[in-house]
Amino acid sequence: MVDAAFGATAAQPRPEDADPFHAGDFVVYPTHGVGKVERVGEEDVAGHTLDLIHVSFAENRMTLRIPVAQARASGLRKIATADVLAAAMRTLQERPRVSRIMWTKRAQGYLAKINSGDLCALAEVVRDLQSAGDGSGTSFSQRNLFELAIERLGAEVAVASRVDKTATIEHLTALLQRARETAAKRIAASAESAPAL
């Protein structure tokens, strides 16, 4: 019975899995962020030999073992390409989108985007949850979601750009500040040019 269940759930390598992950690769796991592949190889688990990828996450001292055949289905991916990074940076500089939906529903949506592993979705969360320059107008849960999103975004951008994570987060924060100032100037200019009633 166990063998039948194992055979039914064990995925077979597919053609798109032809580009496997290798030891030393930096990868993104949706719910944990950026990690590093420590090794890829066969291992005996409960009497079965599985081909596993060991991914370590230094910040929270955790290691995941993911079957190679399930890697893509679980959302494991390589670090974003230059095109995806550029799209994420453009998203950060857009005007934040305001939603009238109850905060609990919005928070669930933001958390789903954070855990999606999609870099542009992360950039949307950072853009939409940024606080005013003085930090006013934000709740504790909003700040927590913002910090989680900017940490994940900063970690991937840092690895992709080969720059220190702290410097990357500072750069992203400065980028958000410039975008906020530009938007404020645009609003002030349009208010001055509007005809008086």
ChimeraX attribute file (.defattr): number of C-alpha atoms within 10 A of each C-alpha:
attribute: neighborCount
match mode: 1-to-1
recipient: residues
	/A:1	6
	/A:2	7
	/A:3	10
	/A:4	9
	/A:5	9
	/A:6	11
	/A:7	11
	/A:8	9
	/A:9	10
	/A:10	13
	/A:11	14
	/A:12	11
	/A:13	12
	/A:14	8
	/A:15	7
	/A:16	8
	/A:17	14
	/A:18	8
	/A:19	7
	/A:20	13
	/A:21	19
	/A:22	16
	/A:23	14
	/A:24	13
	/A:25	15
	/A:26	20
	/A:27	23
	/A:28	26
	/A:29	23
	/A:30	20
	/A:31	16
	/A:32	16
	/A:33	21
	/A:34	27
	/A:35	27
	/A:36	20
	/A:37	21
	/A:38	17
	/A:39	17
	/A:40	20
	/A:41	14
	/A:42	14
	/A:43	14
	/A:44	10
	/A:45	8
	/A:46	7
	/A:47	8
	/A:48	11
	/A:49	11
	/A:50	17
	/A:51	16
	/A:52	20
	/A:53	26
	/A:54	19
	/A:55	26
	/A:56	20
	/A:57	19
	/A:58	11
	/A:59	9
	/A:60	8
	/A:61	7
	/A:62	11
	/A:63	16
	/A:64	16
	/A:65	15
	/A:66	18
	/A:67	20
	/A:68	23
	/A:69	19
	/A:70	19
	/A:71	20
	/A:72	15
	/A:73	10
	/A:74	13
	/A:75	16
	/A:76	22
	/A:77	18
	/A:78	17
	/A:79	20
	/A:80	18
	/A:81	11
	/A:82	12
	/A:83	9
	/A:84	14
	/A:85	20
	/A:86	13
	/A:87	13
	/A:88	21
	/A:89	19
	/A:90	13
	/A:91	19
	/A:92	24
	/A:93	20
	/A:94	16
	/A:95	15
	/A:96	18
	/A:97	10
	/A:98	8
	/A:99	9
	/A:100	6
	/A:101	9
	/A:102	8
	/A:103	12
	/A:104	10
	/A:105	10
	/A:106	14
	/A:107	16
	/A:108	11
	/A:109	13
	/A:110	23
	/A:111	18
	/A:112	15
	/A:113	20
	/A:114	29
	/A:115	19
	/A:116	16
	/A:117	22
	/A:118	18
	/A:119	24
	/A:120	21
	/A:121	20
	/A:122	29
	/A:123	28
	/A:124	24
	/A:125	26
	/A:126	27
	/A:127	23
	/A:128	18
	/A:129	22
	/A:130	23
	/A:131	19
	/A:132	11
	/A:133	10
	/A:134	6
	/A:135	10
	/A:136	8
	/A:137	9
	/A:138	14
	/A:139	10
	/A:140	8
	/A:141	12
	/A:142	18
	/A:143	15
	/A:144	13
	/A:145	19
	/A:146	24
	/A:147	15
	/A:148	18
	/A:149	27
	/A:150	24
	/A:151	19
	/A:152	26
	/A:153	29
	/A:154	26
	/A:155	22
	/A:156	24
	/A:157	26
	/A:158	17
	/A:159	18
	/A:160	16
	/A:161	14
	/A:162	10
	/A:163	13
	/A:164	13
	/A:165	19
	/A:166	13
	/A:167	12
	/A:168	22
	/A:169	19
	/A:170	12
	/A:171	13
	/A:172	21
	/A:173	17
	/A:174	12
	/A:175	15
	/A:176	22
	/A:177	17
	/A:178	13
	/A:179	18
	/A:180	21
	/A:181	13
	/A:182	14
	/A:183	16
	/A:184	12
	/A:185	12
	/A:186	12
	/A:187	11
	/A:188	12
	/A:189	11
	/A:190	11
	/A:191	11
	/A:192	10
	/A:193	8
	/A:194	9
	/A:195	7
	/A:196	6
	/A:197	3
